[in-house]
Amino acid sequence: PWQDNTSCGKLHGMYSGPVSDLLQPHGEGALILEGNSFLKFYGRWENGELVSPLLNDEEKREEEHALFKEFSMKYPSEEYKKKSTLHKNKPSPGLSTASDGSNYSKHLSKP
């Protein structure tokens, strides 16, 4: 069981997550509030004190999606890099690449 000391005991329930040496919530965890067992909230605790807002399931998914999107933009996968590189190096239609790397137009002549 966990109880928020700043709310005069109004916010309390069952905590699931890492704990400190004193068995206090410490780190990312989940909280099921007493009297509302169908809702699970997520937050971050330090030495038994809640130090982040509590998020419901939908808010947690949105936060994780935003973090994933930010991470993906910062560190694209190798497959994405390969596709991007191939696309950049692909000659434009109607152009061929000369041996020196420059492009020249194709001229088709009829026999």
C-alpha positions in Angstrom: 0.0 0.0 0.0 1.1 3.6 -0.7 -0.2 6.9 0.6 0.6 10.4 -0.6 1.7 12.4 2.4 0.9 15.8 0.7 -2.8 15.0 0.2 -3.6 14.2 3.8 -4.1 10.5 2.9 -6.7 11.2 0.2 -4.6 9.6 -2.5 -3.7 6.1 -1.7 -3.7 2.6 -3.2 -1.6 -0.4 -4.2 1.8 0.4 -5.8 3.6 -1.9 -8.2 7.1 -1.1 -9.2 10.7 -0.8 -7.9 11.2 0.1 -4.3 14.0 1.7 -2.2 16.0 -0.1 0.6 13.2 1.1 3.0 10.6 -0.6 0.7 9.3 2.8 -0.4 8.2 3.3 -4.1 11.3 4.4 -6.0 11.3 4.7 -9.8 8.7 4.2 -12.6 5.6 2.3 -11.2 1.9 1.8 -11.4 -0.7 2.7 -8.8 -4.2 1.3 -8.4 -6.2 3.7 -6.3 -8.2 2.3 -3.4 -11.9 2.2 -4.4 -11.2 2.4 -8.1 -9.6 -0.9 -8.9 -10.3 -0.8 -12.7 -8.1 2.2 -13.3 -4.3 2.0 -13.2 -2.2 5.1 -13.1 1.5 5.4 -13.9 4.1 7.8 -12.4 7.6 8.2 -11.0 8.5 8.0 -7.3 11.6 9.0 -5.3 11.9 7.6 -1.8 8.2 7.2 -1.4 7.2 10.6 -2.8 5.4 10.9 -6.1 7.5 13.3 -8.3 5.6 13.2 -11.6 2.0 13.6 -12.6 0.0 10.4 -12.5 -1.0 9.3 -16.1 -3.8 7.0 -17.1 -3.4 4.2 -19.7 -4.2 6.5 -22.6 -1.9 9.3 -21.5 0.9 6.7 -20.8 0.5 5.4 -24.4 0.6 8.9 -25.8 3.7 9.8 -23.8 5.5 6.6 -24.9 4.5 7.2 -28.6 5.9 10.7 -28.4 9.1 9.5 -26.9 9.4 6.8 -29.5 8.8 9.2 -32.3 11.4 11.6 -30.9 13.9 8.8 -30.5 13.2 7.5 -34.0 13.8 11.0 -35.5 17.1 11.3 -33.6 18.3 7.8 -34.2 16.8 6.4 -37.4 17.1 2.6 -37.9 19.7 1.2 -40.2 16.9 0.1 -42.6 15.6 3.7 -42.8 19.1 5.0 -43.4 19.7 2.5 -46.3 16.4 3.4 -47.9 17.1 7.1 -47.5 20.6 6.7 -49.0 19.3 4.6 -51.9 16.7 7.2 -52.6 19.2 10.1 -52.6 21.6 8.3 -54.9 18.9 7.1 -57.3 19.3 9.0 -60.7 16.4 11.0 -62.0 14.3 9.4 -64.7 15.8 9.9 -68.1 19.3 10.5 -66.7 22.2 8.1 -66.4 25.2 8.4 -64.3 28.5 8.8 -66.0 31.7 7.0 -64.8 32.8 10.2 -63.1 29.6 10.4 -61.0 27.9 13.2 -63.0 24.6 12.8 -64.7 23.9 13.2 -68.4 20.8 12.9 -70.5 20.0 9.7 -72.4 19.6 10.3 -76.1 17.8 7.6 -78.0 18.3 7.5 -81.6 16.2 5.5 -84.0 18.0 3.0 -86.2 
